[in-house]
Amino acid sequence: MTMDVLVAGFGPVGAVLTALLGERGVSVLVVDSSVSPYPRPRAAGLDEEVLRLLVRLPGMAGLLDEVRPSTRATFVGPDRRLLLAAGQGPAELGVPVGAFVHQPSLERALRAGIADMASVGVRLGVGVSGLREGPEAVQVDLDDGSVVQARWVIGCDGAASTVRSLIGASYEGTTFAQPWLVVDVRSAKPLPVPPDIAFVLDPRRPRVTMPMPGGHRWEWMLLPGEDPEQMTQPETVAGLLAPWIDPDSVVVERRAVYTFHARMAGSWRVGRVLLAGDAAHTMPPFAGQGLASGIRDAAALAWRLTEVVGGLCGHQVLDDYERERRPQVAAITARAIRAGRIVQTTSPTRAALLRVALRAIAHTPGLSQALRSGAARPRTRLPRAARPQRGGGRWAGRVLSNPTVRTPDGGIGRLDDLLGPSWALLGLGVDPAGDLPPAVQAWADSRGATLLTIIHPGQAGHILSSCPLVEDLDGTVLRMVSRHNRQSFAVVRPDRYLLGVFPTPRLPDALTSPTNP
C-alpha cells in the first residue's frame, strides 16, 4: 500500500502538518523515534495567526483556556524600571494577539486529536533511516528494518534532521557565541514577577523573563569562562532566582544551557521529499517566532499537498511553498538577530546609550503611542514575489481577519466558524455565486470552496443572495471593498491568507492562470 504522505517527526510541527492533512482526508503515516512528546517546555510563545490555526484543529478547542495571553513586550533596565513597552496591537483574528503556552500540553492535545483521524497512522519509537525515490513514490527505510512507501515525504525531524541529511541539503548559517541558561519553574500560586515578557538590558548579565501557564521562565546569558554544567546546578539556579522569588516556593521544571542558531537549509525540496520546521530553518528566540514559523510551514504546505494529491494542480505548486516561506523566515530571522544584538549588549557604554535611546523613544509623541498600541508591530504577510502575478488582486498576501459575525438565524460567532478547511470565495456585499464564470464555478466546486456573502449590519433584508448572508459586525472584512468597484470578491486560501480581492471579470484569470492554483 502506498500512502499519500509520510511525515518524519511527531513534534509540534509534524503534528500540525499531520492534523491539517488528516482533516482533509489525505492518507498519512507519521513516524518518530521517540515514543512520547518531549516532557519539558521548549517554545514558550505563539502569535495570533498561529493560535487561530491551532484552535480549529481536532483536540485543540480548549487551547485558549490553557494559555497565558500576552499584551505587550517590555524593555527594562538593570534596576527593572521600565524603559520602553511595545504593544501587540488590536486583536482581529478571534484569539489573543499573543500568548504563552506550555508546549508539552500543546503536543499532547494535538496527538489526542490526531488519534481519531481515520486517514492517519502513527508509529512511535521508529525513525527514518533511508530514502529511495522512484517516479511515483518514495521507498522509506525505517530503523526497525521495515520499509514503507509514500508519494511524498516531509522531514519535520528537527534541526539535526535525518531526512535533510538523506537528501543532501546543506544547513547554512551561524551559531551564536553566547550560550544561555533557561530555567522554567512551576508554581501553584501567582509569583511576584512581571506579567509581560521583559528584556532586562543589564550589561553585567543580560536576561529575559516571561510568564508561562502555571509558572514562569527566566533566561540568563552566560558570561565568558562560565561552565555550562556548573550553571545548571541547583545551587547556581537558586542564586539566580533569589533576586526575583523565593527559590523554595517553586518547582524547577527545567534547567538547561542552549546555544542559539540562525540556519537555513539550502533547499527545502528535493524531488518528492520536502522539509519543514527546524529541519528547514532555525533562528534565535529573541523574536519569539521559532515554533510559529514551523507551524506556518505546515499550514503553507498542507493545502498544497492536498491539491497535488487530489490532482487539482501540478507538482510545481510545491516549489511555491519554499518560494513563499523562505523570504518570510529570512526576514523574521533577521529581526530576531537584530533583537538579539540589543538584548545581549555587554558593553556598559553601549548599554547606557541604548537605555537613553529607548527612554527617548518612549517619550516621543506619536512614536510612543504607536508602540503602545501595537501599530508599529510588523504584521505577517506574504512576500511580494509569492503573490499573484496576474489578475490585479488587492490585499494579496494579507491574512484574512476573523470578525464577529451574525448569521440569518441571529446566531453570533466568528467568521472562521463558517469557513471550512478549503478555499473560500467571499462576496463583499454581493452574491459570490451569482453569474460566476463557468471556469470559476468549476474551480470552486472541485475544491469544495465555501461561498458566503459578507454584508454590513442591517443589510440582510436589502440584498438577495443564493449564498448565506453574513453580517460583518466588526467591519474588518468589508474594509477591503474598493471605493471604485464595489462588486468585489475576496479569494481566501485554506491557510487564511488572501489570494486577493478581485472584481468579477478578473476572477477567471486570478484563479485559473498557470501562475496560480
N, C-alpha and C positions, 0 to 999 in steps of 0.2 A: 504494500500500500504506500502510495506517495502522498504525503500531507502537503498542504499549501505552504506553510511557513514553519521553520524550526527557529525558535528563539533560544539562544545560548545565554543564560544568565537570568535568574529569577529575583534579582534585586528590584528596587522600585521602578527603574526604567523598563526592564524586561517585563515586569508585572503589568505596568500600564499599557505597554505595547500589546501584550497578550490579551488583556481585557478589552482593549479597543478592537482588536481583530476578532476576538471571540464573540462580542456582541453584534458583529456584522456577519456572523456565520462562517468566517474563514476557519479552516481546519488548522490547528496549531499544536505543535508539541514544544513544550518549554522544558529545558534541562538545566540543572545547576549542580555543581559538585558539592555544595553544602545542602544539608537536609532541612535547615530551618533558617529564618531570617537572622541577620546579624543582631545579636541581642542588645547592643548598646547604641545610643543615639550617635548619628554622624551629622547629616544635614539637619539644620535647625529651622530654616525659614523658607516659605513659599510665597509667591506673589499671587495677585488676584486672578490672573489669567490661568495659572496652573490650578489654583483652588477651584475655579469654575469648572475646569475639565474633570478634576477628580471627583467632585461631589455627584456627578451624574453617572459614575461607573457603578456597577453592581457591588454591593457591600460597603459603599462609601457614603451612604445617605447621612450617617451620623457624624461625618468628619468635622463639621463646623462646631459641633458640641464639644469636641476634644481639643481644639486648637486654642492658642492664645493670640487674639487679634493684635496687630501691630499698627500703630497710627503714625509713628514718626521715627526718625533716626537722629541721634544727638551726638555732638562732639563736646567733650568736657576737658577741662584742664587737669593738671596733677592733683589739684585740690577738689576735683569733681564738680566744680562750678560750671554751669552751662556756658559754652562758647557760641554754639550755633545749633539750631534744630531745623531739620528738614522734614516737612510733612509728606505723607504718602499720596495726597490728592483725593479727589472725590471717588466714591465707590460707584461704578457704573456697570459692574458685571454680576451683581446679585450676591456677592461674597465680600468678606473684608478685603481691603486693598493690600493687605499683607498679614501673615500670621506665622507664629512659631508653632512647630509641630514636633511630635515625638515619633521619630522615624520607625522604630520597631513596631509601634502600634499601627502606624500607617501601612506598613508592609503586611502585617497580619490581617488587617481588614481587606486589603487588596486580594490576598490569597484566598480568603474566605469567599469573596465574590466570584473569583475565578473557578473555584471548586464546583460551582453549579452550572458551569458553561458546557453544554453538550459537545461543542466542537473542539474543546481544548483538552489535551492530555498533559500531565505533569509527571516528570521523572526526576526525583531528587537523589542526591548522592552520586550523580554521574555527570561527567562533563564531556566536552568535545575534544577529541584527540587528532582528528584528521578530516580533510575535506577533499573530495574528488568531484569536480564539476563535469557534468555531461551537457548535451544540447538542450535537455528539457528539465533537468533536475540536478541536485547535488547529493552525492553519496556522503553521508556523515558517519565517521567512525566515532563511537563513544568509548570512554576509557574503561568500560566494563566488558569490552570485547564485542559488543553488539554493533550493528550497522542499521541506520535508518535512511530514508530518502525523503527529501523535501524539495519543492520547486524553488524556494527562496530560503536563505539562512541569514539571520540577523544576529550579529555579535553585540550583546548587551552585557558582556562579561568583564567590565571594569577596566581600570587603567592598565592592568597587566594582562590585557585581553589575549587569550589563546587564539581566538578567531582572527584578530588583527595580525598576529604573527603568521598564521597559516596562509593568509592571502598576500603576505609580503608587504603590507602597508607600513610606511615609516611612521614614527611618532615624534614629531619635531617640536622644539620649543626650548623652554628654560626651566630650571629649578631654582627656587628662591633660596638664598643662602641662610636666611634666618628661620630656624625651626621654632615652633610654637607649642606650648603646653596647653592642652584643652582639658578642662575639668567640668564634668556635669554632676550636679547634685540633685537629689530628690528630697522633698520636704512636704510633710502633711500640712504645715501651716505656712501662711504668707511670709515671705522673707523681707527684711528691711533693705531692699535693693531697688535700683532704678526700674521703672515699669517699661522702659523702652530699651532698644539696643543702644549702647553707649560706647563710643570710641574714646578711650582715655589717652589723650595726647601727652604722655609723660616720657621725656627723653631718657629718664633713668630706667624705665621698663614699660614700653607700650603695652596696652592691654585692651581687651574688649569684654563687655559684659552684656548679657541678654537674658530675658526671661524665657522659660520653656514650660510647656504644660506639666504641672506637678513639680516644678523645680526651677533651676537656673543654670546658666553656663557662664564660665569665665575662660578667657584665653589670655595667656601671658607670653610675650616674646622672650625666647631665651637669649641671654647675653653671651658674647664671645667667651669661650672657655668653660661654659656650664655643661655639666654632664647630663644628657637626657635621662639616663636611668635614675640618677640622683634626684632630678627634678620631679619624677613621678612618685617618689617615696611618700608615704602618708604624712610624715612629719613636715616635709617640704610643702606639700599641698596645704596642710593645715596652717602653716605660717603665711602662705599667700592669701588664704581665705580670711584669716583673722581680722584684717582691717575692714572687711565687709560684713562678716557674720560670725556667729559663734560656730566654729567648725564642728563641735559636738552636737549641734542642733540639726544636722543634715546627714543624709546618707550619700556618700560619694559613689556615683554610679559608673563613672568612667574617669580615668586619668591617663592621658596618652600624649606623646610628643609627635607632632606631624611636621613634615616639610612640604610646603605648597609647591605646586607645579602649574605652569602655563604651557600646555602641549596640545597639538592637534595632529590627527592622522593625515598623512599625505594624500590619501584617497579614502573616501567613505564607501565606495562601491567598487568591487572587482567582480564583474560578471553577475552571478546570482547571489553574491554574498555582500551584505551591507553592514555598516557599523552604526551604533547609536550610543548616546550617553558617554560615560567616561572612556569607553573603548574608542570613541571618535575624538574626544576632547576633554581636557581637564583645565581648571582655572583656579586662581586663588579665591578664598572665600569672602573677600572684602566687599563684593557687590551682592553677596547672598544669592547667587544665581547658578551655582553648580548643579544641584539636583533639578532646579527648574528648567535649566537648559536641556538636560537629558529628557525630561518629560515632554518638552516641546518637540524634541526629535521624534519621540514616539508618536505624538499627535500628527506631526507632518508626514510621517512615514506610513502610519496605519491606513489612512484613507487612500493613499496612492497604491499601496499593496492590494487593498481591497478592489480597486478598479482594475489593476493589472490581472489579478487572479480571476476576476469576473469577466475578463475580456472586453472591458469598456474602453480601454486605452492601451497603447503600446508600452513596451519596457522603458522607453525614453523618459517617461514621466518619473521614473525612479532616479534618473540623473538630476531632475529638477529638485529633488529632496536635498542633495548636497549643495546645489547652486543657490538654494534659498537659505538653508540653515548655516552654511559656513560663514557668510558675512555677518549674520546675526551673532553667532558665537564669537567671532573675532572682535566685534565691536564691544560686546559685553566683557570679554576677557581684557581688552584694553582698558575699559573702565575700571575693572577690578584691580588691575596693575597700578593704575593711577591712584586709586584709593589706598592701595597698599603702601605706596610710597609716602603718602601723607601719614597714615597710621603708624608706620614703622620708623618715623623720624627719631633718631637718637642724638642728633646734634643739638645741644642746648640753644645755640644761636638760631638755628633754623626753626626749632620748636617754638621759641619765643616769637619770632616773626610770624609764624603760622597762627599762633593764638591771636596776635594783633590783627592779622588779616581776617580771621573768622569773626572776631568781635566787630570789625568794621562792616563786614557783610551783613551781620545780624542787625546792625543799626542803620543800614542803608534803606531809605524809603523805597518802596516798590519791589526791590530785590528781596528784602527780608520777608515782605508779605507773600511774594511768590513762593519762597522756600517754605514758609509755614503752611501755606495752603496746598502745597504739592504741585503747583502749576509748573515749576521748573523741573519736575521729575521726568526723566526720559520715559517715553511710552513705547511699548513694543510695537513694531510694525515691520512688514516685510521689506527687505532691501529692494531698491528700485529695479535692480536687474531681474528680480524674480516676479515682478508684477506683469500683468497682461501687456503684451506688445501691441495688441490691436484692440479695437473696439471702443477706445476712449473712455474707459470706466473711471468715474470719480471715486474717491475714498478707497481706491485699491490698496490692499496691503494692510489696512487698519483692522482692528479687532471689532467685531460687532458688539454693541452694547447689549445688556441684558436687563431691560427696564421692567418695572412693574406694569402689568397689562391687565385689561379686563376683557373677558370673552362675552359673547352674546347672551349667555345664560346668567351673567352677572358675576361669574367667578373671578377672583383676583389671584394672580400668580405672577410668575416670571415668564418672559418670552422663551427661555430655554425649556420650560415645561411643555411647550408646544412644538419644539423642533426635535426631529429625530436624529439618528446618528449619521445621516447622509447630508446631502446638499439641501439648501433652502432657496426658494425664489420668493422674495417679499415684494408685493406691490405697495409702493409708498403712496397711499391714497387712491390707488387704482386696483382693479381686479387683475392679478397676475395670470389668471387662466383665460381671460377674455381675449379671443383672437390671437392667441400665441402662434407665431410662425411654426409650421409643422416640424422643422428641424429642432426648434427649442422644445416643443412638446415631446418629441421623441427622446431628446436628451434628458428631460426631466423624468419621463416615465421609466426609462431604463435604469435610473439611479434611485427611484423611489423618493424623489425630492419632495420636500414639504412646501406647499404653496399657501401663503397667507396674505391677506390684505391688511396693512397697518394703517390705522386712521387716528385722527385726533379725538380726544374725549368728546362725546356728544354727537358724533357724526354718524352713528350706526344707522339712524333712520333716513339718512340722506344719500347713502352710497349703495348701489347694487353690486353684489359680488357673488360669484359662484364658489368662492373660497371663504373660509372662516374669516370674519371681521374681528380684528384685534385692536383694542384701543391702547395706544402708547401713552400711559399715564405720566411718564417721566419726560416724554418728548425727546429722548436721546436717539431713537432710530429715525424719527421723522425730520430731525435736523439735517439729514442727508439729502432732503428734497431740494433740487435746484430751483432757484427763483425763476430761471428762464425756461425750464422744462419740467413741469410737474408730473408728466407721465413717466415716472421713473421706477425702475425695478432694481432692488438690491439682490445680488447673487452672493450667497454665503457658502463658503466651503465647509466641509464637515468639521474642520478644526476651528470654526467660528471666525476665521479671517475672511474679509470681504474680497471677493474677486473684483468687485467694483459695483458702482451704481450706473445703470445704463438706461437710455431711452429705448423704447421698443424696437426701432429699426436697427439698433446696433447689437441686440441680443444674439442673433444667429452668429454673427462674426465673433462675438466675445466668447461664446460657449462652444463653438464647433470648429474654430480655426485650428490649424496644426500646432500653434504655439500654446494652446490651452487645452485642458482636459475635454 
